[in-house]
Amino acid sequence: MKIGLFYGSTTCYTEMAAEKIQATLGADLVDIHNIKDIPLNQCEQYDILIFGISTWDFGELQEDWESKWDDAAALNLNGKVVALFGLGDQEGYGQWFQDALGMLHDVVISCGAEIIGYWPNQGYQFSDSKALTDDSEYFVGLALDDETQYNHTDERIGQWCEQILGELQQILDEN
């Protein structure tokens, strides 16, 4: 079982988070890909995926994801299990915290994927987010803020990786 981790990164924070996730889960388990360098449809060769995205300015997509947004919407993710993580700045852009994560979630769902890795929204200070579940208790993936909560990143990644491995095991046991 291999996991394909695909991310876009402008300032290297999402890349560093992707590398930490790969290191936590194990380099033998996770193949890591910068979407800037490859066609996005290469993710279709994996049954288990992790997508990483950051939110820019006033709820905008990271530039590599934005340039491939139509490709993302055309993916065939039927039967795929997908976990998401995002980076954002809850203090500077609290009205748009993790919006790109929410937009990516909506696209991935429309492509037929099963989502795992929903993350509690406790411990964050923001006013609005497109990345919240309908009940607003969870983010649709791991929410990281390396601007104002860098000291929580490693712990959150460790807990989230443990969580998604447990959810994957549960899916495997059911099938």
N, C-alpha and C positions, 0 to 999 in steps of 0.2 A: 504494500500500500504506500503510494507516494502522494504527497500533498503539493499542489502547485500554489506558490505564493506570488501574487502579481501586485505590484505597487507602482504608483507614480510619485515622484518626489522632486520638488523644485529647490528646496534649501537643505536637503539631506536629512531632515528630521524623520520623515516617513521612511526613508531608506534605513536609517539607523534603527527605527522601531521594527521594520521588517527583518533586519539582521538579528535583532534580539529575539524575535519570535522564532526565527529559524534556529538560533542557538538553543533556545529553551526546549523546543520540540525535538531538535536533533537534525543536523545537516543531512544525515542519512535518510531522514523521513521527509524533509522539505526541500524542494527545488525552488529557488528564488529567481524572480524575473522582474526587471524594470521594464514597464510597458513602453517606455520611450524607445527601447532597443529592439522590440519584437512585435510581430502582429498579435493583436489581442486574442484572436481566435485560437492561438496555441494553447490557451487555457482549456479548450474543449477536450484535450487529450487526458486530462485528469478527472477523476471522479470526485475528488475532494479538493476544494479551493479555498484560499484565503485572499481577499482583496484588500488593499490598503490605499486610502485616499486622504488628502487633507482639504480643509475648507479654507478658502482665501477670501480676504476682505469681507464683503457684505454678503456672505453665503454663496460664494462662487466656487466652481470646480477647480481643482488643481489642473494646470495647463496640459499635462500629458493625457490625463483622463478627458479633459475637454476636447482635445484634438481627436480622440478616438471614441467619443460619446456615441456616435451612430453605430460604430463597430460593436460597442458594448450592448446596445439595444438589440443588435441582430444575433447575439450569441445564442447557441442552443445549449441551455443548461438543464434540460430535462434529465432527471435522475441524478443530478449533481448535488453535492452537499457543499454549502458555501458559508464561511465565516467572514465577517467584515471587521476592519478596524479603521479608525479615523483619527486625525490630529486636528486640533483647533485651539483657539485662544478664547477661553471663556470670559476673561475680564475685558479684553480689548474689543471683542466682537460677541458679546453675550447674547445679542438678539439673533445671531446666526450660528451659534455654537454647533459644530458638527453637521451643518446643513448638507454638505457634500456627501457625508456618510449616509444620510437619509435618502438623498437622491440616488446614490448608487444602490442602496437597498431596494428602492422601488424598481429600478431597471433590472436588477438580478432576479427579483420575484417575477417580474413580467416575462423573463426568459425561462422560467420553469424551475428555478433552483429551490432547494430546501435550505432554509437558513438556520444556522446554529450560532451560539455565542452571544446571545443577547446579554447586555451588561447593565447592572443597576445604576441608576442615576444619582445615587447618594454620594456626597463628598464633592460635588461640583457646585459652582455658583454661576448661573447663567439665567437669562430671562426667557429664551425661546430656542427651539431646535426642531428642525425637520427630521432629526434622527431619533425621535422618541417613538416608542410603541404607542398604540391607540390608547392604552391606559396611562401613558406618560410615566410609568414606573421604571422603564428600561430604555436604554439606547439600543438601537438595532445591531450594534456591534460594540467592540471595545472602544471607549472614548479616552483618548490621551490628550493631555495639554502640556506640551514641553515648554510653553512660554511661562506659565504661572504655577504649574504643579509637576515640574520635572522630577522632584523627589519621590513622586508616586509611580512613575512610569515603570520601573523594573518590577515592583511588587504587583502592579496591575497586570502587566504582561504575564508574569508567572502564574497568577491566579486564573487569568483568562485562558492561558494555554492548558492548564489542568482542567478547567471547565470544558473546553471544546473537546479534549481527548475523552473525557467522560461521556459527553454527548455523542461523540462518534462511536464509542463502544456500545452505547445503548442502541444506536441505529443498527450497528452490525449484529447485535444480539437479537434484535427484532426480525432481521432478515435471514 
